[in-house]
Amino acid sequence: MSRSESLAAYLRAQARRRLDRVESNDDGRNARAALALLDAAAYAAGLPDDDPLVLLLDQSGCYGPLGCEDFDPGESGRRLIRDWPGGQPHELLLAIPHAIAAHT
């Protein structure tokens, strides 16, 4: 699995988690967040592995120390993705390394 595919799979899994989340009076917040994560997953799936965003995620350690593991943004990245309200896909991908750096 390529880095882009691994990133997309992670984002799709997070979108499913948001869709499965049941909260009273969320006014569609979880559904909107899930759609935004699915949009980000589709965007990520189309990126080549040498795209600057993918390389930035790799440099931040999201693919393990050797850069060949499945995508894992670490606790701060997971928290960012979990709480992301939506926006442009590249904004999410750019925010992940910043969240990781702020946590270390």
C-alpha positions in Angstrom: 0.0 0.0 0.0 1.4 3.4 -0.9 1.7 6.2 1.6 -1.2 8.1 -0.1 -3.4 5.0 0.0 -2.5 4.4 3.7 -3.4 8.1 4.5 -6.7 7.8 2.6 -7.6 4.5 4.3 -6.9 6.1 7.7 -9.1 9.1 6.9 -11.9 6.9 5.6 -11.8 4.9 8.8 -12.1 8.2 10.8 -15.0 9.2 8.6 -16.8 6.0 9.4 -16.2 6.5 13.1 -17.8 10.0 12.9 -20.8 8.5 11.0 -21.2 5.9 13.7 -21.1 8.5 16.5 -24.5 9.1 18.0 -25.0 12.4 19.9 -28.2 14.0 20.7 -28.6 17.5 19.3 -25.4 17.4 17.2 -27.3 19.3 14.5 -25.5 17.2 11.8 -22.0 18.1 13.0 -20.8 14.5 12.9 -22.2 13.9 9.4 -20.6 17.1 8.1 -17.3 16.2 9.7 -17.5 12.7 8.1 -18.2 14.1 4.7 -15.2 16.5 5.1 -13.0 13.5 6.1 -14.2 11.5 3.1 -13.4 14.5 0.9 -9.9 14.6 2.4 -9.5 10.8 1.9 -10.4 11.2 -1.8 -8.0 14.1 -2.1 -5.2 12.1 -0.4 -5.8 9.0 -2.5 -5.0 11.1 -5.6 -1.7 12.4 -4.3 1.5 10.8 -5.6 3.8 9.6 -2.9 6.3 12.3 -3.8 3.8 15.1 -3.3 5.1 17.8 -0.8 2.2 17.2 1.6 2.9 13.4 1.7 6.6 14.1 2.2 5.8 16.6 5.0 3.7 13.9 6.7 6.5 11.5 6.3 9.1 13.9 7.8 6.7 14.4 10.7 6.9 10.6 11.4 3.4 9.7 10.3 4.8 6.6 8.4 7.1 5.4 11.1 10.8 6.0 11.6 11.7 4.4 8.3 8.8 5.9 6.3 7.4 2.5 5.3 4.6 1.8 7.9 0.9 2.5 7.7 -0.2 6.1 8.3 -0.4 7.0 12.1 -0.4 10.6 13.0 0.3 10.0 16.7 -1.9 11.2 19.5 -1.8 14.9 18.6 -2.6 14.2 15.0 -5.4 11.7 15.9 -6.9 14.4 18.2 -6.7 17.0 15.4 -8.4 14.6 12.9 -11.0 13.5 15.4 -12.0 17.1 16.2 -11.6 18.5 12.7 -14.8 20.4 11.8 -14.1 20.4 8.1 -12.5 22.6 5.5 -10.3 22.1 2.5 -8.5 18.7 2.4 -5.0 20.3 2.0 -5.7 22.4 5.2 -6.1 19.2 7.2 -3.0 17.6 5.8 -1.0 20.7 6.5 -2.3 21.0 10.0 -1.2 17.5 11.0 2.5 18.1 11.0 1.9 21.4 12.9 -0.1 19.5 15.6 2.6 16.9 15.9 5.4 19.6 16.2 3.4 21.5 18.8 3.0 18.4 20.9 6.7 17.5 21.0 
